[in-house]
């Protein structure tokens, strides 16, 4: 069993009967969804799920997990998702995929948000290993980019897979992948991005994670 699977199985232990559970997106989240389905099938666990993406929704449906749409809920009990980077103060970087808005909505709506990852995702500061994804309104991307550059940001629109156009998120935004000065703390950067006109959402999840589960060499630790 690999570390991603191990940490996902630990996260599934937090699920209790009757919970509304948010499902993340990605390889670690997939292991969590599979374990949830196993617990439902083999141990009679009763829970309802809500997905952060079409991919995780399809995964849940294929495993016969009950699922509801985001439009029908105002709060959820538990949200489990991976992260691309995790800092010592529990700030996360997410969104290398294209469902940032739903992911942050679920993270904010959850009574408990558990981030799951292996030790390779631990960093000293946000943006250490990856650019920061910033979803922008298509007609305003140039204005947003200019404003972000004025804040010290450097980057470009994310190309699509075929490299013949721009990446489009699940609800129609473009994505600017940008780097900022490493000396800007996550709180400041989060506020700067939130206050930039034309920005729909961004990948800094500041003070949203309640629990971090990290797997390293077959051992899961909580922080």
C-alpha positions as CSV (number, residue, x, y, z in Angstrom):
1,X,0.0,0.0,0.0
2,X,1.4,3.4,-1.0
3,X,1.5,6.5,1.2
4,X,-1.4,8.2,-0.8
5,X,-3.6,5.2,-0.2
6,X,-2.6,5.0,3.5
7,X,-3.5,8.6,4.2
8,X,-6.8,8.3,2.4
9,X,-7.8,5.3,4.5
10,X,-7.0,7.2,7.6
11,X,-9.2,10.1,6.5
12,X,-12.1,7.7,5.9
13,X,-12.0,6.8,9.6
14,X,-13.4,10.3,10.4
15,X,-16.6,9.6,8.5
16,X,-19.6,8.8,10.7
17,X,-23.1,7.6,10.0
18,X,-25.4,10.3,8.5
19,X,-22.6,12.7,7.5
20,X,-22.7,14.8,4.3
21,X,-19.2,14.3,3.0
22,X,-17.4,16.4,0.4
23,X,-15.2,14.5,-2.1
24,X,-12.0,16.0,-3.4
25,X,-10.4,15.5,-6.7
26,X,-7.1,13.7,-7.6
27,X,-5.3,10.5,-7.0
28,X,-5.4,10.7,-3.1
29,X,-9.0,11.7,-3.1
30,X,-9.8,8.7,-5.4
31,X,-8.5,6.3,-2.8
32,X,-10.7,8.1,-0.2
33,X,-13.8,7.6,-2.4
34,X,-13.0,4.0,-2.9
35,X,-12.6,3.4,0.8
36,X,-15.9,5.2,1.5
37,X,-17.6,2.9,-1.0
38,X,-16.0,-0.2,0.7
39,X,-17.2,1.0,4.2
40,X,-20.7,1.5,2.8
41,X,-20.8,-1.9,1.1
42,X,-19.0,-4.0,3.8
43,X,-19.7,-2.2,7.1
44,X,-23.1,-0.6,6.4
45,X,-21.8,3.0,6.7
46,X,-24.5,5.5,5.7
47,X,-23.4,8.8,4.3
48,X,-24.2,11.2,1.4
49,X,-21.6,12.7,-0.8
50,X,-21.1,15.9,-2.6
51,X,-18.4,16.2,-5.3
52,X,-15.9,19.0,-6.0
53,X,-15.7,18.0,-9.7
54,X,-17.3,16.1,-12.5
55,X,-14.5,13.6,-12.2
56,X,-15.1,12.8,-8.5
57,X,-18.9,12.8,-9.1
58,X,-18.5,10.1,-11.8
59,X,-16.2,8.1,-9.5
60,X,-18.7,8.2,-6.6
61,X,-21.6,7.3,-8.9
62,X,-19.7,4.4,-10.4
63,X,-19.2,3.0,-6.9
64,X,-22.9,3.5,-6.0
65,X,-22.3,6.2,-3.4
66,X,-25.3,8.5,-2.8
67,X,-24.6,12.0,-4.2
68,X,-26.2,15.4,-4.0
69,X,-25.6,18.6,-6.0
70,X,-23.8,21.6,-4.5
71,X,-26.9,23.7,-5.3
72,X,-28.9,21.9,-2.7
73,X,-26.6,22.4,0.4
74,X,-25.5,25.3,2.6
75,X,-23.1,23.3,4.8
76,X,-21.4,19.9,4.9
77,X,-20.0,17.8,7.8
78,X,-16.6,16.8,6.3
79,X,-14.5,17.6,3.3
80,X,-11.5,15.5,2.4
81,X,-9.1,16.6,-0.4
82,X,-5.5,16.6,-1.4
83,X,-3.1,19.6,-1.9
84,X,-0.2,20.5,-4.1
85,X,1.7,22.3,-1.3
86,X,1.2,22.4,2.5
87,X,3.0,25.0,4.7
88,X,3.8,24.7,8.5
89,X,0.8,27.0,9.3
90,X,-1.6,24.7,7.4
91,X,-1.9,27.0,4.3
92,X,-2.6,24.9,1.2
93,X,-1.9,25.4,-2.5
94,X,-4.5,23.7,-4.7
95,X,-6.0,24.0,-8.1
96,X,-3.6,22.6,-10.6
97,X,-6.7,21.0,-11.9
98,X,-9.7,23.1,-12.9
99,X,-12.2,23.0,-10.1
100,X,-10.9,25.6,-7.7
101,X,-14.2,27.3,-7.1
102,X,-16.0,24.2,-6.0
103,X,-13.1,23.0,-4.0
104,X,-12.9,26.3,-2.0
105,X,-16.7,26.4,-1.6
106,X,-16.6,22.9,0.0
107,X,-13.6,23.7,2.1
108,X,-15.4,26.8,3.5
109,X,-18.7,25.0,4.0
110,X,-17.3,22.1,5.9
111,X,-17.5,21.7,9.6
112,X,-14.2,19.9,9.3
113,X,-11.8,20.1,6.3
114,X,-9.1,17.4,6.2
115,X,-6.2,17.8,3.8
116,X,-4.5,14.5,2.9
117,X,-1.1,14.2,1.3
118,X,2.3,12.5,1.3
119,X,5.4,14.2,2.7
120,X,6.5,15.4,-0.8
121,X,3.8,18.2,-0.5
122,X,5.3,19.8,2.6
123,X,6.9,23.2,1.8
124,X,8.3,26.2,3.7
125,X,6.1,28.7,1.8
126,X,3.3,28.8,-0.7
127,X,4.5,28.8,-4.3
128,X,7.8,27.1,-3.4
129,X,7.3,24.2,-6.0
130,X,4.4,25.4,-8.1
131,X,2.9,28.5,-9.6
132,X,-0.2,29.9,-8.0
133,X,-3.3,29.2,-10.2
134,X,-5.6,32.2,-10.4
135,X,-9.0,31.8,-12.1
136,X,-9.9,35.0,-14.0
137,X,-13.0,36.1,-16.0
138,X,-12.1,35.6,-19.7
139,X,-13.0,39.1,-20.8
140,X,-11.0,40.6,-17.9
141,X,-7.9,38.5,-18.0
142,X,-5.6,41.2,-19.4
143,X,-6.7,43.7,-16.8
144,X,-6.4,41.2,-14.0
145,X,-3.0,40.2,-15.2
146,X,-1.8,43.8,-15.3
147,X,-3.1,44.3,-11.7
148,X,-1.4,41.1,-10.5
149,X,1.9,42.2,-12.2
150,X,1.7,45.5,-10.3
151,X,1.7,43.3,-7.1
152,X,4.9,41.6,-8.3
153,X,3.3,38.6,-10.0
154,X,5.0,37.0,-13.0
155,X,3.2,34.5,-15.2
156,X,1.0,33.7,-18.2
157,X,-2.4,32.2,-19.1
158,X,-2.3,28.4,-18.8
159,X,-2.4,26.8,-22.3
160,X,-4.8,23.9,-23.0
161,X,-3.6,20.4,-23.4
162,X,-3.3,20.7,-27.2
163,X,-1.3,24.0,-26.8
164,X,-3.5,25.6,-29.4
165,X,-5.6,27.8,-27.0
166,X,-6.2,28.6,-23.3
167,X,-7.2,26.3,-20.5
168,X,-10.8,26.6,-19.6
169,X,-12.1,25.7,-16.1
170,X,-15.2,23.6,-15.6
171,X,-17.3,26.8,-15.4
172,X,-15.6,28.8,-18.1
173,X,-12.8,30.8,-16.5
174,X,-9.2,31.2,-17.8
175,X,-6.3,30.4,-15.4
176,X,-3.3,32.6,-14.9
177,X,-0.4,30.6,-13.4
178,X,1.7,33.1,-11.5
179,X,4.7,33.4,-9.2
180,X,5.2,36.0,-6.5
181,X,8.0,37.1,-4.2
182,X,8.7,34.3,-1.7
183,X,8.9,36.9,1.1
184,X,5.2,37.7,0.8
185,X,3.4,35.7,3.5
186,X,0.3,33.7,2.6
187,X,-2.1,35.9,4.6
188,X,-1.0,39.0,2.6
189,X,-0.9,37.2,-0.7
190,X,-4.4,35.7,-0.1
191,X,-5.8,39.2,0.7
192,X,-4.1,40.7,-2.4
193,X,-5.5,38.1,-4.7
194,X,-9.0,38.4,-3.1
195,X,-8.9,42.1,-3.7
196,X,-7.9,42.0,-7.4
197,X,-10.8,42.8,-9.8
198,X,-11.4,40.1,-12.4
199,X,-10.1,37.3,-10.2
200,X,-12.8,34.6,-9.7
201,X,-10.8,32.4,-7.3
202,X,-7.3,31.4,-6.6
203,X,-5.3,28.4,-5.3
204,X,-4.3,29.7,-1.8
205,X,-6.4,28.0,0.9
206,X,-5.6,30.1,3.9
207,X,-6.9,29.1,7.3
208,X,-9.3,26.6,5.8
209,X,-7.8,23.2,6.7
210,X,-8.7,22.0,10.2
211,X,-6.6,18.8,10.1
212,X,-3.6,17.8,7.9
213,X,-2.9,14.1,7.5
214,X,0.6,13.4,6.1
215,X,1.8,9.9,5.1
216,X,5.6,9.3,5.0
217,X,7.3,5.9,4.7
218,X,4.1,4.0,5.7
219,X,3.3,6.1,8.7
220,X,0.5,8.7,8.9
221,X,0.9,11.7,11.2
222,X,-1.7,14.4,12.1
223,X,-0.9,18.1,12.3
